[in-house]
């Protein structure tokens, strides 16, 4: 083989190697780009799930606060009734003592 043919063969091999390397970089870039899109999509899905869960937690908190407030109101009402009953009992006892004394 002549020197010119060897030179030509080396240049063709270099060019083929360069083209192969370029193809590999492009494939790698496309793989990374696709992976990034998948990750972004997954993050968006997860964010939507978080938003739904936050809404559910907020609803649950509102329901719990309403129940606590109802329980507080019931407790206050029961305490008022108890105090009224105690007052009536004391008044009755005072009246009974007055009747016993007279």
Backbone as ProteinMPNN parsed JSONL, in Angstrom:
{"seq_chain_A": "XXXXXXXXXXXXXXXXXXXXXXXXXXXXXXXXXXXXXXXXXXXXXXXXXXXXXXXXXXXXXXXXXXXXXXXXXXXXXXXXXXXXXXXXXXXXXXXXXXXXXX", "coords_chain_A": {"N_chain_A": [[0.848, -1.165, 0.0], [0.477, 2.195, -0.767], [1.946, 5.245, 0.449], [0.197, 7.371, 0.21], [-2.258, 6.088, 0.087], [-2.286, 4.905, 2.614], [-2.347, 7.205, 4.155], [-4.82, 8.263, 3.358], [-6.499, 6.196, 4.212], [-6.072, 6.367, 6.999], [-7.118, 8.921, 7.475], [-9.791, 8.499, 6.789], [-10.478, 6.627, 8.744], [-10.089, 8.226, 11.016], [-12.054, 10.138, 10.554], [-14.337, 8.527, 10.583], [-14.194, 7.642, 13.229], [-14.497, 10.089, 14.536], [-17.11, 10.739, 13.682], [-18.509, 8.621, 14.839], [-18.033, 9.148, 17.542], [-19.354, 11.596, 17.718], [-22.009, 10.782, 17.194], [-22.394, 9.159, 19.405], [-22.26, 11.077, 21.467], [-24.488, 12.621, 20.749], [-26.521, 10.715, 21.102], [-26.222, 10.245, 23.85], [-26.854, 12.811, 24.794], [-29.554, 12.957, 23.978], [-30.588, 10.869, 25.515], [-30.161, 11.901, 28.095], [-31.737, 14.189, 27.916], [-34.301, 13.032, 27.587], [-34.452, 11.619, 29.996], [-34.45, 13.781, 31.742], [-36.88, 15.009, 31.067], [-38.632, 13.004, 31.884], [-38.124, 13.018, 34.626], [-38.938, 15.615, 35.29], [-41.662, 15.423, 34.657], [-42.412, 13.457, 36.506], [-41.874, 14.834, 38.887], [-43.78, 16.868, 38.655], [-46.117, 15.345, 38.795], [-45.821, 14.35, 41.403], [-45.923, 16.761, 42.814], [-48.556, 17.478, 42.34], [-49.812, 15.431, 43.756], [-48.961, 16.067, 46.331], [-50.234, 18.535, 46.62], [-52.929, 17.718, 46.583], [-52.96, 16.136, 48.886], [-52.312, 18.085, 50.812], [-54.618, 19.647, 50.649], [-56.508, 17.788, 51.541], [-55.609, 17.439, 54.17], [-56.009, 20.022, 55.152], [-58.816, 20.151, 54.986], [-59.465, 18.14, 56.803], [-58.405, 19.248, 59.132], [-60.075, 21.469, 59.435], [-62.523, 20.2, 59.877], [-61.912, 18.871, 62.262], [-61.384, 21.082, 63.93], [-63.929, 22.221, 63.958], [-65.328, 20.19, 65.281], [-64.012, 20.22, 67.762], [-64.659, 22.792, 68.602], [-67.451, 22.499, 68.832], [-67.512, 20.613, 70.889], [-66.374, 22.138, 72.933], [-68.322, 24.11, 73.222], [-70.458, 22.519, 74.066], [-69.383, 21.555, 76.447], [-69.152, 23.981, 77.869], [-71.879, 24.608, 78.058], [-72.779, 22.44, 79.579], [-71.313, 22.887, 81.912], [-72.475, 25.3, 82.726], [-75.092, 24.431, 83.185], [-74.576, 22.661, 85.267], [-73.585, 24.409, 87.22], [-75.897, 25.943, 87.593], [-77.611, 23.98, 88.599], [-76.264, 23.342, 90.96], [-76.486, 25.771, 92.289], [-79.257, 25.921, 92.575], [-79.58, 23.7, 94.241], [-78.147, 24.521, 96.524], [-79.687, 26.764, 97.222], [-82.1, 25.477, 97.776], [-81.329, 23.92, 99.946], [-80.74, 25.945, 101.772], [-83.296, 27.041, 102.081], [-84.563, 24.839, 103.187], [-83.192, 24.675, 105.617], [-84.039, 27.051, 106.773], [-86.74, 26.494, 107.064], [-86.593, 24.422, 108.926], [-85.538, 25.728, 111.097], [-87.574, 27.537, 111.771]], "CA_chain_A": [[0.0, 0.0, 0.0], [1.295, 3.397, -0.883], [1.857, 6.198, 1.559], [-1.01, 8.169, -0.009], [-3.395, 5.24, 0.47], [-2.246, 4.798, 4.071], [-2.797, 8.512, 4.662], [-6.242, 8.336, 3.08], [-7.133, 5.228, 5.107], [-6.019, 6.938, 8.351], [-8.067, 10.048, 7.538], [-11.139, 7.922, 6.778], [-10.671, 6.056, 10.07], [-10.241, 9.343, 11.948], [-13.371, 10.728, 10.302], [-15.33, 7.57, 11.093], [-14.108, 7.695, 14.683], [-15.097, 11.366, 14.938], [-18.55, 10.624, 13.462], [-19.009, 7.711, 15.858], [-18.017, 9.878, 18.813], [-20.421, 12.596, 17.64], [-23.255, 10.052, 17.337], [-22.506, 8.74, 20.8], [-22.596, 12.273, 22.252], [-25.883, 12.973, 20.459], [-27.364, 9.724, 21.782], [-26.136, 10.533, 25.275], [-27.622, 14.04, 25.004], [-30.973, 12.613, 23.862], [-30.919, 10.077, 26.703], [-30.228, 12.831, 29.231], [-32.903, 15.039, 27.684], [-35.474, 12.208, 27.863], [-34.467, 11.385, 31.45], [-34.835, 15.04, 32.384], [-38.316, 15.178, 30.85], [-39.311, 12.039, 32.75], [-37.98, 13.493, 36.002], [-39.806, 16.794, 35.427], [-43.034, 14.915, 34.677], [-42.609, 12.778, 37.796], [-41.947, 15.885, 39.911], [-45.08, 17.526, 38.523], [-47.106, 14.413, 39.349], [-45.654, 14.343, 42.858], [-46.41, 18.044, 43.325], [-50.013, 17.397, 42.327], [-50.188, 14.569, 44.869], [-48.741, 16.85, 47.551], [-51.306, 19.53, 46.686], [-54.158, 17.006, 46.965], [-52.814, 15.752, 50.293], [-52.425, 19.302, 51.618], [-56.037, 20.009, 50.676], [-57.182, 16.832, 52.425], [-55.208, 17.755, 55.545], [-56.706, 21.252, 55.527], [-60.22, 19.806, 55.221], [-59.515, 17.376, 58.049], [-58.177, 20.186, 60.23], [-61.293, 22.271, 59.598], [-63.52, 19.328, 60.504], [-61.495, 18.669, 63.661], [-61.601, 22.333, 64.661], [-65.365, 22.355, 64.169], [-65.71, 19.242, 66.334], [-63.473, 20.722, 69.032], [-65.483, 23.945, 68.994], [-68.748, 21.976, 69.301], [-67.275, 20.006, 72.201], [-66.176, 23.238, 73.887], [-69.624, 24.73, 73.481], [-71.219, 21.562, 74.869], [-68.789, 21.569, 77.783], [-69.585, 25.227, 78.529], [-73.303, 24.485, 78.377], [-72.901, 21.498, 80.7], [-70.802, 23.561, 83.109], [-73.494, 26.264, 83.137], [-76.193, 23.656, 83.782], [-74.098, 22.147, 86.554], [-73.567, 25.537, 88.161], [-77.292, 26.287, 87.9], [-78.134, 22.918, 89.463], [-75.627, 23.511, 92.267], [-77.092, 26.958, 92.9], [-80.61, 25.53, 93.009], [-79.435, 22.784, 95.385], [-77.782, 25.35, 97.692], [-80.87, 27.556, 97.597], [-83.058, 24.551, 98.383], [-80.818, 23.571, 101.274], [-80.925, 27.129, 102.625], [-84.728, 27.11, 102.378], [-84.868, 23.739, 104.115], [-82.66, 25.044, 106.931], [-84.933, 28.089, 107.309], [-88.0, 25.828, 107.494], [-86.284, 23.642, 110.113], [-85.315, 26.671, 112.176], [-88.846, 28.181, 112.144]], "C_chain_A": [[0.898, 1.233, 0.0], [1.051, 4.318, 0.305], [0.582, 7.027, 1.44], [-2.245, 7.37, 0.412], [-3.462, 5.081, 1.989], [-2.776, 6.078, 4.716], [-4.305, 8.639, 4.507], [-7.014, 7.405, 4.02], [-7.16, 5.76, 6.536], [-7.017, 8.076, 8.501], [-9.502, 9.534, 7.575], [-11.444, 7.319, 8.159], [-10.863, 7.15, 11.121], [-11.624, 9.968, 11.814], [-14.469, 9.81, 10.844], [-15.361, 7.575, 12.624], [-14.767, 8.968, 15.207], [-16.623, 11.317, 14.776], [-19.195, 9.716, 14.512], [-19.09, 8.406, 17.215], [-19.14, 10.91, 18.837], [-21.787, 11.929, 17.82], [-23.476, 9.618, 18.788], [-22.868, 9.911, 21.704], [-24.05, 12.68, 22.032], [-26.836, 12.008, 21.146], [-27.379, 9.963, 23.289], [-26.961, 11.767, 25.624], [-29.124, 13.735, 24.965], [-31.434, 11.777, 25.061], [-31.093, 10.981, 27.92], [-31.462, 13.719, 29.119], [-34.19, 14.275, 28.013], [-35.589, 11.937, 29.366], [-34.925, 12.629, 32.19], [-36.341, 15.258, 32.239], [-39.116, 14.235, 31.743], [-39.267, 12.495, 34.212], [-38.896, 14.693, 36.237], [-41.266, 16.353, 35.5], [-43.339, 14.251, 36.018], [-42.713, 13.802, 38.93], [-43.286, 16.616, 39.863], [-46.182, 16.64, 39.098], [-47.036, 14.39, 40.876], [-46.165, 15.635, 43.481], [-47.931, 18.053, 43.364], [-50.501, 16.536, 43.493], [-50.037, 15.315, 46.195], [-49.86, 17.878, 47.713], [-52.624, 18.893, 47.128], [-54.101, 16.64, 48.449], [-52.911, 16.964, 51.204], [-53.881, 19.722, 51.749], [-56.81, 19.085, 51.616], [-56.857, 17.116, 53.893], [-55.932, 19.01, 56.027], [-58.176, 20.969, 55.837], [-60.373, 19.068, 56.55], [-59.328, 18.291, 59.248], [-59.421, 21.027, 60.49], [-62.359, 21.446, 60.303], [-63.181, 19.121, 61.978], [-61.712, 19.923, 64.491], [-63.084, 22.548, 64.941], [-65.83, 21.431, 65.288], [-65.236, 19.719, 67.701], [-64.314, 21.894, 69.516], [-66.853, 23.5, 69.501], [-68.597, 21.37, 70.689], [-67.078, 21.077, 73.269], [-67.513, 23.881, 74.253], [-70.481, 23.814, 74.354], [-70.701, 21.542, 76.3], [-69.205, 22.822, 78.548], [-71.049, 25.142, 78.941], [-73.503, 23.547, 79.571], [-72.393, 22.113, 81.996], [-71.82, 24.57, 83.632], [-74.679, 25.552, 83.795], [-75.798, 23.134, 85.167], [-74.1, 23.253, 87.604], [-74.992, 25.923, 88.565], [-77.893, 25.251, 88.837], [-77.546, 23.053, 90.867], [-76.232, 24.697, 93.003], [-78.493, 26.623, 93.41], [-80.548, 24.617, 94.229], [-79.083, 23.563, 96.646], [-78.978, 26.152, 98.168], [-81.916, 26.677, 98.289], [-82.633, 24.187, 99.801], [-80.981, 24.741, 102.24], [-82.389, 27.241, 103.029], [-85.118, 26.026, 103.379], [-84.38, 24.069, 105.526], [-83.552, 26.118, 107.578], [-86.224, 27.468, 107.829], [-87.777, 25.037, 108.771], [-86.154, 24.572, 111.298], [-86.641, 27.274, 112.613], [-89.761, 27.208, 112.702]], "O_chain_A": [[1.926, 1.289, 0.675], [0.081, 4.175, 1.049], [-0.045, 7.352, 2.448], [-3.165, 7.916, 1.02], [-4.541, 5.116, 2.581], [-3.541, 6.043, 5.68], [-4.99, 9.078, 5.431], [-8.057, 7.781, 4.556], [-8.173, 5.618, 7.221], [-7.685, 8.191, 9.529], [-10.336, 10.068, 8.307], [-12.548, 7.488, 8.678], [-11.702, 7.018, 12.012], [-12.28, 10.287, 12.806], [-15.413, 10.271, 11.486], [-16.43, 7.518, 13.232], [-15.501, 8.937, 16.195], [-17.349, 11.803, 15.644], [-20.283, 10.002, 15.009], [-20.077, 8.275, 17.939], [-19.805, 11.081, 19.859], [-22.638, 12.462, 18.532], [-24.583, 9.698, 19.32], [-23.689, 9.763, 22.61], [-24.759, 13.035, 22.974], [-27.846, 12.428, 21.711], [-28.431, 9.89, 23.924], [-27.682, 11.777, 26.622], [-29.876, 14.201, 25.821], [-32.544, 11.962, 25.56], [-32.053, 10.842, 28.678], [-32.148, 13.969, 30.11], [-35.081, 14.828, 28.659], [-36.676, 12.015, 29.939], [-35.693, 12.545, 33.148], [-37.001, 15.653, 33.199], [-40.15, 14.616, 32.292], [-40.252, 12.372, 34.94], [-39.557, 14.774, 37.273], [-42.025, 16.864, 36.324], [-44.406, 14.463, 36.593], [-43.542, 13.655, 39.829], [-43.859, 16.945, 40.903], [-47.072, 17.12, 39.801], [-48.063, 14.408, 41.554], [-46.772, 15.612, 44.552], [-48.53, 18.573, 44.306], [-51.491, 16.872, 44.143], [-50.89, 15.205, 47.075], [-50.375, 18.07, 48.814], [-53.348, 19.458, 47.948], [-55.078, 16.816, 49.176], [-53.53, 16.885, 52.265], [-54.328, 20.107, 52.829], [-57.656, 19.536, 52.388], [-57.734, 17.04, 54.753], [-56.41, 19.065, 57.16], [-58.72, 21.475, 56.819], [-61.293, 19.34, 57.322], [-60.006, 18.136, 60.263], [-59.777, 21.269, 61.643], [-63.023, 21.932, 61.219], [-64.059, 19.188, 62.838], [-62.172, 19.842, 65.63], [-63.458, 23.0, 66.023], [-66.625, 21.829, 66.141], [-65.972, 19.633, 68.684], [-64.643, 21.983, 70.699], [-67.364, 24.048, 70.477], [-69.44, 21.581, 71.562], [-67.565, 20.932, 74.39], [-67.797, 24.157, 75.419], [-71.152, 24.28, 75.274], [-71.482, 21.516, 77.251], [-69.565, 22.749, 79.723], [-71.416, 25.555, 80.041], [-74.302, 23.831, 80.464], [-72.97, 21.889, 83.059], [-72.01, 24.688, 84.843], [-75.201, 25.999, 84.816], [-76.591, 23.167, 86.108], [-74.558, 23.057, 88.73], [-75.26, 26.196, 89.735], [-78.611, 25.606, 89.772], [-78.262, 22.893, 91.855], [-76.463, 24.629, 94.21], [-78.867, 26.99, 94.525], [-81.362, 24.74, 95.145], [-79.643, 23.31, 97.712], [-79.256, 26.218, 99.365], [-82.536, 27.091, 99.268], [-83.445, 24.149, 100.726], [-81.324, 24.539, 103.405], [-82.692, 27.506, 104.192], [-85.901, 26.265, 104.299], [-85.063, 23.782, 106.509], [-83.786, 26.09, 108.786], [-86.739, 27.851, 108.879], [-88.666, 24.977, 109.621], [-86.611, 24.247, 112.394], [-86.8, 27.507, 113.812], [-90.881, 27.556, 113.074]]}, "name": "protein", "num_of_chains": 1, "seq": "XXXXXXXXXXXXXXXXXXXXXXXXXXXXXXXXXXXXXXXXXXXXXXXXXXXXXXXXXXXXXXXXXXXXXXXXXXXXXXXXXXXXXXXXXXXXXXXXXXXXXX"}
